[in-house]
Amino acid sequence: MAFTLTNSSEFAGKKGKTDWWNWTAFIEVNENDSLDDVEYVEYHLHPTFRNPVRRIHDKQNGFPLKTSGWGVFDITAKIIFKDKSRKTIMLTHFLNFD
């Protein structure tokens, strides 16, 4: 199985002296797997975020989580499958603004 957690970002401007970014975390999958088998993805953000645990049920574009912020950190995503006999997959990705 080859699921990957990644992100995209776009500069949103400055708030005071701090650079802010709009970013999206999402799941990519290789051609041998399918997002159709996934029920939802549960993202775990830095604890300073309001509601740092978020569930995304919309598979379009890789169960995207869209938000904004100023700092980088490790994001964790838990992939929950529709078939409860399948083992949950945990992924980690270092958020970046490249």
C-alpha positions in Angstrom: 0.0 0.0 0.0 1.4 3.4 -0.9 -0.4 6.3 0.7 1.5 9.5 1.2 0.7 12.6 3.2 1.9 15.9 1.6 1.0 19.5 1.4 0.7 22.5 -0.9 1.0 26.1 0.2 0.5 29.7 -0.9 1.8 32.9 0.7 -1.2 34.8 2.2 0.6 37.9 3.4 1.9 39.4 6.6 0.2 39.8 9.9 2.3 42.3 11.7 5.9 41.0 11.1 4.8 37.4 10.6 4.5 35.7 7.3 1.2 33.7 7.0 0.4 30.9 4.6 -2.7 29.2 3.3 -2.0 25.5 3.1 -3.6 22.2 2.3 -2.6 18.8 3.6 -3.8 15.9 1.5 -3.3 12.2 0.7 -1.7 10.9 -2.5 -2.1 7.3 -3.5 -0.2 5.2 -6.0 -2.0 3.6 -8.9 -2.4 0.2 -7.2 -4.5 1.6 -4.3 -7.6 3.7 -4.2 -9.1 6.5 -2.1 -12.5 4.8 -2.7 -11.6 2.4 0.1 -11.1 5.2 2.6 -13.9 6.3 4.9 -12.2 9.4 6.2 -8.8 10.9 7.2 -8.3 12.2 10.7 -5.6 14.9 10.8 -3.7 15.9 14.0 -2.4 19.4 13.8 -0.1 21.3 16.2 -1.9 21.7 19.6 -1.9 25.5 19.3 -4.5 25.2 16.5 -8.2 25.6 17.4 -9.7 22.1 17.0 -6.3 20.4 16.3 -8.0 17.1 15.5 -10.0 17.3 12.3 -11.8 14.6 10.2 -12.2 15.0 6.5 -14.8 12.8 4.7 -14.6 14.3 1.2 -12.2 12.2 -0.9 -12.1 14.7 -3.8 -8.5 15.8 -4.2 -7.2 13.5 -1.5 -9.2 14.2 1.6 -7.9 17.8 1.7 -7.5 19.8 4.9 -7.4 23.5 4.2 -6.2 26.0 6.7 -3.7 28.8 7.3 -0.9 29.6 9.7 2.6 30.8 10.2 4.7 27.9 11.5 5.9 24.5 10.4 5.4 21.3 12.3 4.7 17.6 11.9 1.2 16.8 10.7 -0.1 13.3 11.4 -2.9 11.7 9.4 -4.8 8.6 10.3 -6.4 6.8 7.4 -9.6 5.0 8.3 -10.9 2.4 5.9 -14.6 1.6 5.1 -13.7 -2.1 5.6 -13.1 -2.2 9.4 -11.0 -5.3 9.1 -8.3 -3.3 7.3 -5.6 -1.9 9.6 -5.6 1.9 10.1 -2.6 3.7 8.5 -0.8 6.4 10.3 1.2 8.9 8.2 3.4 11.8 9.3 4.6 14.8 7.2 6.6 17.9 8.1 4.5 20.8 6.9 6.5 23.1 4.6 5.9 26.3 2.7 8.1 25.6 -0.4 
